[in-house]
Amino acid sequence: MITKLVLPNGTPVQIAGDVNAPRAIIVVQEAFGVNDHIREVAERFAAQGYYAVAPEFFHRSGSPEVAYDDFPAAMAPMGELNKEGLTEDLLAGSAFLVEAGYPAAATAVVGYCMGGTVAFYAATLGIVGAAASFYGGGVETGRFGLAPLLELASDLKSAWIGLYGDLDKGIPVEQVEALRAAVAATSHPTEVHRYADAEHGFSCDARVAVYNEAAAKDATSKTLRFFAEHVATK
């Protein structure tokens, strides 16, 4: 069951799970908004023992939910994203969870597509115990006003795991391997996993053309294991 509310700073969030769950998680949307799929993702994490909060990062553009076959319609709200707004929404979500009894150490963040980039950035803010990026771009060239992930790597303040498909046309394998090296040079636990036959969006079962069930299940399993190792219980 999804509950919607607006945080004191004005950030709308969608919530799944029990506030008494042992861990919390911030779920960061794809380029298509907080849609049915992201709500299902939040509920799946809730079923695994997380109090899940999905901020509507497009709220300054009216919180649109964009159809998966209409990527051009996602360009406008994505174009309005900036570091200031992303930071405000992430910190607001974190403050909400802290008030609910979840310190940073007991909070995870997971992001998909554009959310993978934002989840990596969240891992530099000191608001989570661990982060997971599913095919997050902006590795060599920054997005949304953020520095490239290769530069942000030195600012990591938590454990991080990255999940990438070798067939992703927007994130070449060479960039993934460069990111692997960059995060490995930090003092935090990091992992990078590649899937040889997976494309961008491989974890989204609402996108039939790119969904890869085997890769999605393995990546999610690895993420849950990583969080179990690096995210404390409250």
Steps between C-alpha positions, in 0.01 A plus 500: 500500500635841400451809715560848360595808698684830459801563721538832686735637235245427224646176363223246424585141589338164452546251782476122530558271794488498877651791692621238747702314234865441596642706214390787275568569135472800269384385155610731220286501187592443139471770235128417478395625843363325807274272300336162557833321455681711757209455739535124448874524566431683826251232600747224415761654727234543766430126474871445570485695827553859392298813569512636146473865401491612136538877458338652193807667353293643214268689737627837382367400157168373631610142582422356154492124445638447151421198283797275431453539125504880521853582613493845333230598752745424782759741367323813626472403869847346493631822353370689802689284749796664668736433786321737736161337450635146514685578820194659658279201418756243617562683827125540554448128451787427737364738765160332475660161560714628786185633667341158447789342689742410221849650530720516192664169590160325485401655166579384148442667165434330167457667163426392145593672174531870589437383856820299489691822453307671781551202733875526447485869587293418809786278613721809518266689736543291814129413518513124430689193609510356149393586146416302187507637146327306225647618169561854624656721233702818518820305555734715292274800439296640785122513489242716678766745615694226675865422444582184303479185711871446443562826688230443762654164588757659730212660696324172582395481863333158489523157344391485135404231250455556126306275260557545126416333171773453240249576222412841646555739212526803729748359752792327325677216677818710505324759714368234734849363549640849557234551767587166656859617537398841634275366775747225588751772587274629779488374857143371466377154398407505132392249239430521127315226316459474124250295302622397157159471332320786676399839362420830669185455707551125538345496848170659396239230437266766362731544199460175309753592232792532742397304809742218579347282768815309589713811528228688689458225758874460548559875529220539752626204700851645507360837606301352787805303614718811481250702702472223758877520544538879508172648626443479874167423663348781702 
